[in-house]
């Protein structure tokens, strides 16, 4: 007979009964195990399809955010750290000089005034402002008041040997730098009619801050820069005894070598070498970085073309485009970032786009 899905044997022979029952039980258990395995396979398959669907959804969503691509390698690449594009270069060996710039003005130290020798009117002026006159040349003619009152007829009378015309001569050769009266003007004895400057007495009056006097006394040779960009050589001469009250600068007289005629009171600049290094290790100014207090300085040194690390340095002489590194410990073959280093942290990922 059967009990449920299992058949219970009722054979009269005990051995056959037992053997038959065991065989029936084995077949039933095998069927049950097969069904359980099939159900387990269905569960695993459905779970795998669910995972695959979720992964596809994630890939599709990431592809839409990145422009529609569903490539898994592109998604992985986008998760890599960004690399800063920089321009690389190497340290250079150049001569460097630091100059002290000072204000100066041209002046004539030998000047003389041409004065009226009598009271009267200027009958004739034979000078022009800025023109050169020679020693002994007649520069003015005065007509006295008496001659003006008497008139031409009396002055031309041969019996009266009075002309009333007084010539004024230049005592030295030079250039007329100032002219105070013209023909027909009335002057008094002793009035300054004009000022004559001797060209060879042209000097540059240099104003040196007191704390830098040692550089002037040590070198004596300076460069004088004119407003038009021309540079002349000068030699420091006499130290004037008075200090400028407001600016607290010490005035020196500088003579130009060779001589060059310049107008008086021309504002110029002068420079003197303070420091000189003929074999300085220099980098572009854009390569030097610092903190906000400018108490620490560094450059970004490139390692293996993809990594930049901070390298502490001490700046020295600076120009508009270069800066000297004092005791840098860098080799000419070392590569550094010359552009694009601003704001980079220590150990930054970089990409070199150009090499100088």
Sine and cosine of phi, psi and omega as CSV:
sin_phi,cos_phi,sin_psi,cos_psi,sin_omega,cos_omega
0.00,0.00,0.20,-0.98,-0.02,-1.00
-0.93,-0.37,0.58,-0.81,0.09,-1.00
-0.78,-0.62,0.97,-0.23,-0.13,-0.99
0.94,0.34,-0.78,-0.63,0.01,-1.00
-1.00,-0.08,-0.09,1.00,0.00,-1.00
-0.98,-0.21,0.68,-0.73,0.00,-1.00
-0.99,-0.11,0.78,-0.63,0.02,-1.00
-0.99,-0.11,0.84,-0.54,-0.06,-1.00
-0.97,0.25,0.60,-0.80,0.05,-1.00
-0.77,-0.63,0.57,0.82,-0.01,-1.00
-0.93,0.37,0.54,-0.84,-0.02,-1.00
-0.98,0.21,-0.35,0.94,0.00,-1.00
-1.00,-0.03,0.85,-0.53,-0.10,-0.99
-0.89,0.45,-0.70,0.72,-0.06,-1.00
-0.92,0.38,-0.71,0.71,0.02,-1.00
-0.90,0.43,-0.59,0.81,0.02,-1.00
-0.89,0.46,-0.72,0.69,-0.02,-1.00
-0.91,0.41,-0.69,0.72,-0.01,-1.00
-0.90,0.44,-0.66,0.75,-0.03,-1.00
-0.93,0.37,-0.62,0.78,0.01,-1.00
-0.91,0.41,-0.67,0.74,0.02,-1.00
-0.90,0.45,-0.66,0.75,0.01,-1.00
-0.90,0.44,-0.64,0.76,0.01,-1.00
-0.91,0.41,-0.64,0.77,0.00,-1.00
-0.91,0.41,-0.66,0.75,0.00,-1.00
-0.89,0.46,-0.69,0.72,-0.01,-1.00
-0.91,0.41,-0.61,0.79,0.01,-1.00
-0.92,0.40,-0.69,0.72,0.02,-1.00
-0.90,0.44,-0.62,0.78,0.03,-1.00
-0.89,0.46,-0.66,0.75,0.02,-1.00
-0.90,0.44,-0.66,0.75,0.00,-1.00
-0.90,0.44,-0.70,0.72,0.01,-1.00
-0.89,0.45,-0.62,0.78,0.02,-1.00
-0.90,0.43,-0.67,0.75,0.02,-1.00
-0.91,0.40,-0.64,0.77,0.04,-1.00
-0.90,0.44,-0.65,0.76,0.02,-1.00
-0.90,0.44,-0.63,0.78,0.02,-1.00
-0.91,0.42,-0.66,0.75,0.03,-1.00
-0.90,0.43,-0.64,0.77,0.02,-1.00
-0.90,0.44,-0.64,0.77,0.02,-1.00
-0.90,0.44,-0.65,0.76,0.03,-1.00
-0.89,0.45,-0.67,0.75,0.02,-1.00
-0.89,0.45,-0.71,0.71,0.01,-1.00
-0.89,0.46,-0.66,0.75,-0.01,-1.00
-0.90,0.43,-0.68,0.73,0.02,-1.00
-0.91,0.41,-0.64,0.77,0.04,-1.00
-0.89,0.45,-0.63,0.78,0.01,-1.00
-0.91,0.40,-0.65,0.76,0.04,-1.00
-0.90,0.43,-0.61,0.79,0.05,-1.00
-0.89,0.45,-0.71,0.71,0.03,-1.00
-0.89,0.45,-0.67,0.75,0.01,-1.00
-0.90,0.44,-0.65,0.76,0.04,-1.00
-0.90,0.43,-0.66,0.75,0.03,-1.00
-0.90,0.43,-0.65,0.76,0.01,-1.00
-0.91,0.42,-0.65,0.76,0.03,-1.00
-0.90,0.44,-0.64,0.77,0.04,-1.00
-0.89,0.46,-0.67,0.74,0.01,-1.00
-0.90,0.43,-0.68,0.74,0.00,-1.00
-0.91,0.42,-0.66,0.76,0.01,-1.00
-0.90,0.43,-0.67,0.74,0.03,-1.00
-0.90,0.44,-0.67,0.74,0.03,-1.00
-0.91,0.42,-0.61,0.79,0.02,-1.00
-0.91,0.42,-0.60,0.80,0.03,-1.00
-0.91,0.41,-0.62,0.78,0.01,-1.00
-0.93,0.36,-0.45,0.89,-0.05,-1.00
-0.97,-0.23,0.35,0.94,0.08,-1.00
0.98,-0.20,0.29,0.96,0.13,-0.99
0.99,-0.15,-0.03,1.00,-0.02,-1.00
-0.99,0.13,0.57,-0.82,0.04,-1.00
-0.89,-0.46,0.32,0.95,-0.02,-1.00
-0.97,0.24,0.83,-0.56,-0.02,-1.00
-0.91,0.41,-0.55,0.84,0.00,-1.00
-0.92,0.39,-0.60,0.80,0.04,-1.00
-0.91,0.42,-0.63,0.78,0.03,-1.00
-0.90,0.43,-0.65,0.76,0.01,-1.00
-0.93,0.38,-0.60,0.80,0.00,-1.00
-0.92,0.40,-0.56,0.83,-0.01,-1.00
-0.93,0.38,-0.32,0.95,0.00,-1.00
-1.00,0.06,-0.05,1.00,0.04,-1.00
-0.95,0.30,0.48,-0.88,0.01,-1.00
-0.90,0.44,0.64,-0.77,-0.02,-1.00
-0.93,0.36,0.59,-0.81,0.01,-1.00
-0.95,-0.31,0.73,-0.68,0.00,-1.00
-0.99,0.14,0.77,-0.63,0.02,-1.00
-0.99,0.17,0.78,-0.63,-0.08,-1.00
-0.70,-0.71,0.23,-0.97,0.12,-0.99
-0.93,-0.36,0.79,-0.62,-0.09,-1.00
-0.98,-0.22,0.44,-0.90,0.05,-1.00
-0.43,-0.90,-0.10,-0.99,0.00,-1.00
-0.77,-0.63,0.43,-0.91,0.10,-1.00
-0.88,0.47,0.46,-0.89,-0.03,-1.00
-0.84,-0.55,0.43,-0.90,0.08,-1.00
-0.96,-0.29,0.91,-0.41,-0.05,-1.00
-0.64,-0.77,0.47,-0.88,0.17,-0.98
-0.96,0.28,0.69,-0.72,-0.03,-1.00
-0.77,-0.64,0.64,-0.77,0.05,-1.00
-0.72,-0.69,0.60,-0.80,0.10,-0.99
-0.93,-0.35,0.81,-0.59,-0.08,-1.00
-0.93,-0.36,0.53,-0.85,0.14,-0.99
-0.98,-0.19,0.87,-0.49,0.00,-1.00
-0.99,-0.10,0.70,-0.71,-0.04,-1.00
-0.69,-0.72,0.44,-0.90,0.05,-1.00
-0.99,0.10,0.51,-0.86,0.01,-1.00
-0.45,-0.90,0.26,-0.97,0.00,-1.00
-0.56,-0.83,0.59,-0.81,0.01,-1.00
-0.98,0.18,0.55,-0.83,0.00,-1.00
-0.43,-0.90,0.50,-0.86,0.10,-0.99
-0.98,-0.19,0.87,-0.49,-0.07,-1.00
-1.00,0.08,-0.31,0.95,0.06,-1.00
-0.91,-0.41,0.98,-0.18,0.03,-1.00
-0.75,-0.66,0.48,-0.88,0.04,-1.00
-0.68,-0.74,0.50,-0.86,0.01,-1.00
-0.99,-0.13,0.73,-0.69,0.11,-0.99
-1.00,-0.04,0.89,-0.45,-0.12,-0.99
-0.93,-0.36,0.40,-0.92,0.08,-1.00
-0.96,0.27,0.70,-0.71,-0.02,-1.00
-0.99,-0.13,0.01,1.00,0.01,-1.00
-0.35,-0.94,0.19,-0.98,0.05,-1.00
-1.00,-0.06,0.73,-0.69,0.00,-1.00
0.23,-0.97,-0.40,-0.92,-0.03,-1.00
-0.93,-0.36,0.54,-0.84,0.06,-1.00
-0.97,0.23,0.94,-0.33,-0.01,-1.00
-0.97,0.23,-0.64,0.76,-0.04,-1.00
-0.47,-0.88,0.66,-0.75,0.09,-1.00
-0.89,-0.46,0.84,-0.55,-0.05,-1.00
-0.93,-0.36,0.42,0.91,0.01,-1.00
-0.83,-0.56,0.45,-0.89,0.06,-1.00
-0.77,-0.63,0.66,-0.75,-0.02,-1.00
-0.86,0.51,0.80,-0.60,0.00,-1.00
1.00,-0.02,-0.12,0.99,-0.01,-1.00
-1.00,-0.02,0.43,-0.90,-0.01,-1.00
-1.00,0.05,0.62,-0.78,0.09,-1.00
-0.84,-0.54,0.40,-0.92,-0.04,-1.00
-0.96,-0.27,0.35,-0.93,0.03,-1.00
-0.87,0.49,0.77,-0.63,0.01,-1.00
1.00,0.08,-0.08,1.00,-0.02,-1.00
-0.94,0.33,0.63,-0.78,0.08,-1.00
-0.97,0.25,0.86,-0.52,-0.05,-1.00
-0.96,-0.28,-0.50,0.87,0.04,-1.00
-0.64,-0.77,0.42,-0.91,0.18,-0.98
-0.79,-0.61,0.82,-0.57,0.01,-1.00
-0.97,-0.24,0.55,-0.83,0.10,-0.99
-0.89,-0.46,0.86,-0.51,-0.10,-1.00
-0.92,0.38,0.27,-0.96,0.03,-1.00
-0.90,0.44,-0.63,0.78,-0.02,-1.00
-0.89,0.46,-0.66,0.75,0.01,-1.00
-0.91,0.40,-0.57,0.82,0.02,-1.00
-0.92,0.38,-0.56,0.83,-0.01,-1.00
-0.97,0.25,-0.66,0.75,-0.05,-1.00
-0.92,0.39,-0.57,0.82,0.02,-1.00
1.00,-0.04,0.19,-0.98,-0.09,-1.00
-0.95,0.33,-0.57,0.82,-0.07,-1.00
-0.90,0.44,-0.67,0.74,-0.01,-1.00
-0.95,0.32,-0.64,0.77,-0.02,-1.00
-0.92,0.39,-0.46,0.89,0.00,-1.00
-1.00,0.08,-0.09,1.00,0.03,-1.00
-0.93,0.38,0.83,-0.56,-0.04,-1.00
-0.91,0.41,-0.36,0.93,0.01,-1.00
-0.97,0.24,-0.35,0.94,0.02,-1.00
-0.97,-0.25,0.95,-0.32,-0.08,-1.00
-1.00,-0.04,0.82,0.58,0.05,-1.00
-0.81,-0.59,0.86,-0.52,0.03,-1.00
-0.99,-0.14,-0.54,0.84,-0.04,-1.00
0.96,0.27,0.11,0.99,0.01,-1.00
-0.97,-0.24,0.83,-0.56,-0.04,-1.00
-0.88,-0.47,0.90,-0.43,0.05,-1.00
-0.99,0.15,0.55,-0.84,0.07,-1.00
-0.87,-0.49,0.82,-0.57,-0.10,-1.00
-0.96,-0.26,0.47,-0.89,0.11,-0.99
-0.99,0.16,0.77,-0.64,-0.03,-1.00
-0.99,0.15,-0.37,0.93,0.00,-1.00
-0.61,-0.79,0.29,-0.96,0.10,-0.99
-0.99,0.13,0.57,-0.82,0.01,-1.00
0.11,-0.99,-0.28,-0.96,-0.05,-1.00
-0.88,-0.48,0.69,-0.72,0.04,-1.00
-0.97,0.26,0.92,-0.39,-0.02,-1.00
-0.98,-0.17,-0.37,0.93,0.04,-1.00
-0.59,-0.80,0.64,-0.77,-0.01,-1.00
-0.72,-0.69,0.87,-0.50,-0.16,-0.99
-0.97,-0.26,-0.37,0.93,-0.04,-1.00
-0.73,-0.68,0.44,-0.90,0.04,-1.00
-0.87,-0.49,0.10,-1.00,0.02,-1.00
-0.87,0.50,0.69,-0.72,0.00,-1.00
1.00,-0.05,-0.19,0.98,0.00,-1.00
-0.96,0.27,0.54,-0.84,0.05,-1.00
-1.00,-0.03,0.76,-0.66,-0.03,-1.00
-0.78,-0.63,0.36,-0.93,0.02,-1.00
-0.93,-0.36,0.48,-0.88,0.00,-1.00
-0.81,0.59,0.83,-0.56,0.01,-1.00
0.98,-0.18,-0.15,0.99,0.04,-1.00
-0.90,0.43,0.59,-0.80,0.05,-1.00
-0.99,0.14,0.90,-0.43,-0.02,-1.00
-1.00,0.07,-0.61,0.80,-0.03,-1.00
-0.34,-0.94,0.26,-0.97,0.06,-1.00
-0.87,-0.49,0.74,-0.68,-0.02,-1.00
-0.91,-0.42,0.76,-0.65,0.03,-1.00
-0.91,-0.41,0.65,-0.76,0.05,-1.00
-1.00,0.05,0.88,-0.47,-0.13,-0.99
-0.84,0.54,-0.59,0.80,-0.05,-1.00
-0.93,0.36,-0.18,0.98,0.00,-1.00
-1.00,-0.04,0.17,0.99,0.01,-1.00
-0.91,0.42,0.78,-0.62,0.07,-1.00
-0.71,-0.70,0.27,-0.96,0.10,-0.99
-0.95,-0.30,0.84,-0.55,0.02,-1.00
-1.00,0.02,0.93,-0.36,-0.12,-0.99
-0.98,-0.17,0.73,-0.69,0.00,-1.00
-0.95,-0.31,0.93,-0.37,-0.11,-0.99
-0.94,-0.35,0.81,-0.59,0.14,-0.99
-0.83,0.55,0.65,-0.76,-0.16,-0.99
-0.85,0.53,-0.59,0.81,-0.06,-1.00
-0.95,0.32,-0.20,0.98,0.00,-1.00
-0.96,-0.28,0.21,0.98,-0.02,-1.00
-0.87,0.49,-0.51,0.86,-0.05,-1.00
-0.90,0.44,-0.53,0.85,0.02,-1.00
-0.94,0.34,-0.59,0.81,0.01,-1.00
-0.94,0.34,-0.70,0.71,-0.03,-1.00
-0.93,0.38,-0.49,0.87,-0.06,-1.00
-0.98,0.19,-0.54,0.84,-0.15,-0.99
-0.97,-0.25,-0.68,0.74,0.00,-1.00
0.95,0.30,-0.49,0.87,-0.01,-1.00
-0.99,-0.11,0.76,-0.65,0.01,-1.00
-0.70,-0.71,0.20,-0.98,0.08,-1.00
-0.93,-0.36,0.72,-0.70,0.00,-1.00
-0.94,-0.34,0.84,-0.55,-0.07,-1.00
-0.96,-0.30,0.86,-0.51,0.00,-1.00
-0.99,0.11,0.34,-0.94,-0.02,-1.00
-0.87,0.49,-0.42,0.91,-0.01,-1.00
-1.00,0.08,0.08,1.00,0.03,-1.00
0.99,-0.13,-0.17,0.99,0.01,-1.00
-0.96,0.29,0.59,-0.80,-0.01,-1.00
-0.88,-0.47,0.77,-0.64,0.02,-1.00
-0.89,-0.45,0.41,-0.91,0.06,-1.00
-1.00,-0.03,0.61,-0.79,0.01,-1.00
-0.67,-0.74,0.40,-0.92,0.04,-1.00
-0.85,-0.53,0.79,-0.61,-0.03,-1.00
-0.95,0.30,0.77,-0.64,-0.02,-1.00
-0.90,-0.43,-0.90,-0.44,-0.16,-0.99
-0.96,0.29,0.67,-0.74,0.13,-0.99
-1.00,-0.01,0.85,-0.52,0.01,-1.00
-0.97,0.24,0.59,-0.81,-0.18,-0.98
-0.98,0.22,-0.16,0.99,-0.09,-1.00
-0.95,-0.32,0.69,-0.73,0.06,-1.00
-1.00,0.01,0.63,-0.78,0.07,-1.00
-0.92,0.38,0.80,-0.60,-0.15,-0.99
-0.93,0.38,-0.73,0.68,-0.12,-0.99
-0.97,0.23,-0.78,0.63,-0.08,-1.00
-1.00,0.09,-0.24,0.97,-0.04,-1.00
0.80,0.60,0.78,0.63,0.06,-1.00
-0.89,-0.46,0.47,-0.88,-0.01,-1.00
-0.99,-0.13,0.84,-0.54,-0.01,-1.00
-0.99,0.10,0.70,-0.72,0.11,-0.99
-0.83,-0.56,0.47,-0.88,0.14,-0.99
-0.99,-0.17,0.78,-0.63,-0.04,-1.00
-0.87,-0.49,0.81,-0.59,0.06,-1.00
-1.00,-0.09,0.61,-0.79,-0.03,-1.00
-1.00,0.03,0.67,-0.74,0.03,-1.00
-0.75,-0.66,0.91,-0.42,-0.06,1.00
-0.97,0.26,0.14,-0.99,-0.05,-1.00
-0.90,0.43,0.62,-0.79,0.03,-1.00
-0.64,-0.77,0.80,-0.60,0.01,-1.00
-0.97,0.25,0.80,-0.60,0.02,-1.00
-0.69,-0.73,0.45,-0.89,0.06,-1.00
-0.93,0.36,0.46,-0.89,0.01,-1.00
-0.96,0.28,0.47,-0.88,0.03,-1.00
0.91,0.42,0.47,0.88,0.09,-1.00
-0.99,0.12,0.83,-0.55,0.02,-1.00
-0.98,0.22,0.83,-0.56,0.02,-1.00
-0.75,-0.66,0.11,-0.99,0.10,-0.99
-0.85,-0.53,0.49,-0.87,0.02,-1.00
-0.80,-0.60,0.53,-0.85,-0.01,-1.00
-0.72,-0.69,0.55,-0.83,0.05,-1.00
-0.70,-0.72,0.57,-0.82,-0.04,-1.00
-0.97,0.24,0.82,-0.57,0.06,-1.00
-0.99,-0.13,-0.69,0.73,0.02,-1.00
-0.69,-0.72,0.56,-0.83,-0.05,-1.00
-0.62,-0.79,0.79,-0.62,0.05,-1.00
-0.71,-0.70,0.97,-0.26,-0.06,-1.00
-0.96,0.29,-0.29,0.96,-0.03,-1.00
-0.79,-0.62,0.86,0.51,-0.05,-1.00
-1.00,0.04,0.62,-0.79,0.13,-0.99
-1.00,0.05,0.89,-0.45,-0.11,-0.99
-0.82,-0.58,0.42,-0.91,0.10,-1.00
-0.69,-0.72,0.34,-0.94,0.09,-1.00
-0.87,0.49,0.52,-0.86,-0.04,-1.00
-0.87,0.48,-0.48,0.88,0.02,-1.00
-0.93,0.36,-0.27,0.96,0.01,-1.00
-0.99,0.14,-0.35,0.94,-0.05,-1.00
-1.00,0.09,0.80,-0.60,0.02,-1.00
-0.87,-0.49,0.37,-0.93,-0.01,-1.00
-0.46,-0.89,0.22,-0.97,0.11,-0.99
-0.99,0.15,0.03,-1.00,-0.07,-1.00
-0.90,0.43,-0.56,0.83,0.00,-1.00
-0.99,0.15,-0.12,0.99,-0.07,-1.00
0.81,0.59,0.65,0.76,0.08,-1.00
-0.98,-0.18,-0.31,0.95,0.05,-1.00
-0.77,-0.64,0.66,-0.75,-0.03,-1.00
-0.78,-0.62,0.52,-0.86,0.03,-1.00
-0.39,-0.92,0.27,-0.96,0.18,-0.98
-0.84,-0.54,0.29,-0.96,0.02,-1.00
-0.99,-0.16,0.93,-0.36,0.00,-1.00
-1.00,-0.03,0.71,-0.71,-0.08,-1.00
-1.00,-0.02,0.73,-0.68,0.03,-1.00
-0.84,-0.54,0.83,-0.56,0.10,-1.00
0.85,0.53,0.47,0.88,0.11,-0.99
0.92,0.39,-0.12,0.99,-0.07,-1.00
-0.80,-0.60,-0.06,1.00,-0.10,-1.00
-0.72,-0.70,0.65,-0.76,0.03,-1.00
-0.82,-0.58,0.76,-0.65,0.00,-1.00
-0.86,-0.52,0.45,-0.90,0.03,-1.00
-0.97,0.25,0.70,-0.71,-0.02,-1.00
-0.79,-0.61,0.93,-0.37,-0.09,-1.00
-0.93,0.37,0.70,-0.72,0.00,-1.00
-0.65,-0.76,0.20,-0.98,0.09,-1.00
-0.85,-0.53,0.89,-0.46,-0.02,-1.00
-0.97,0.26,0.50,-0.87,0.03,-1.00
-0.84,-0.54,-0.86,-0.51,-0.03,-1.00
-0.93,0.37,0.66,-0.75,-0.01,-1.00
-0.82,-0.57,0.55,-0.83,0.18,-0.98
-0.82,-0.58,-0.15,-0.99,0.00,-1.00
-0.91,0.41,-0.47,0.88,-0.10,-1.00
-0.84,-0.54,-0.27,0.96,-0.08,-1.00
-0.78,-0.63,0.40,-0.91,0.08,-1.00
-0.66,-0.75,0.68,-0.73,0.01,-1.00
-0.99,0.13,0.63,-0.78,0.09,-1.00
-0.95,-0.30,0.86,-0.51,-0.03,-1.00
-1.00,0.06,0.81,-0.58,-0.02,-1.00
0.73,0.68,0.85,0.53,-0.10,-0.99
-0.97,0.23,-0.48,0.88,-0.08,-1.00
0.94,0.34,0.41,0.91,0.00,-1.00
-0.98,-0.20,0.55,-0.84,0.08,-1.00
-0.99,-0.13,0.44,-0.90,0.01,-1.00
-0.88,0.48,-0.32,0.95,0.00,-1.00
-1.00,0.00,-0.17,0.98,0.02,-1.00
-0.92,0.39,0.62,-0.79,0.01,-1.00
-0.96,-0.29,0.65,-0.76,-0.02,-1.00
-0.73,-0.68,0.25,-0.97,0.07,-1.00
-1.00,0.05,0.86,-0.52,0.01,-1.00
-0.99,-0.17,-0.38,0.92,0.08,-1.00
-0.60,-0.80,0.71,-0.70,0.02,-1.00
0.99,-0.17,0.16,0.99,-0.05,-1.00
-1.00,0.05,-0.20,0.98,-0.09,-1.00
-0.90,0.44,0.78,-0.62,0.07,-1.00
0.99,0.14,-0.01,1.00,-0.01,-1.00
-0.96,0.27,0.70,-0.72,0.07,-1.00
-0.98,0.20,0.13,-0.99,0.09,-1.00
-0.92,0.38,0.64,-0.76,-0.04,-1.00
0.86,0.51,0.92,0.38,-0.03,-1.00
-0.96,-0.28,0.61,-0.79,0.07,-1.00
-0.98,0.19,0.77,-0.64,-0.08,-1.00
-0.74,-0.67,0.25,-0.97,0.11,-0.99
-0.70,-0.72,0.88,-0.48,-0.05,-1.00
-0.99,0.16,0.86,-0.51,0.00,-1.00
-0.97,-0.23,-0.30,0.96,0.00,-1.00
-0.39,-0.92,0.56,-0.83,0.03,-1.00
-0.85,-0.53,0.79,-0.62,0.01,-1.00
-0.99,-0.13,0.00,0.00,0.00,0.00
